[in-house]
Amino acid sequence: MTETPRPEIPADLVWNRAAPENEQGPGPWIEIAYGKDEAVHLRETSDPENIVTTTREKWDAFVLGVQAGEFDHFVEGHYVDGIGKG
């Protein structure tokens, strides 16, 4: 099996943390950086070297899907009213 080469990640990206407002803890949180040529880079604060890259079009579709509740079935049974059940 041939591994797909990783895209070059620009060193000057500005990472935006997706954390609750005024959150002081270390996370882990998801961080997002918008690159050139419509690239969107994602990483987790606990593993910042592991970066996933997608397109702005796919990222926007994902965010709209989350807002529309299209992924709620992935958390059913795990959360009730925002409180984790484990």
Summary of the structure (lengths in Angstrom):
residues: 86
radius of gyration: 15.4
end to end distance: 37.0
largest distance: 45.3
contacts: 150
relative contact order: 0.13
helix: 17%
strand: 31%
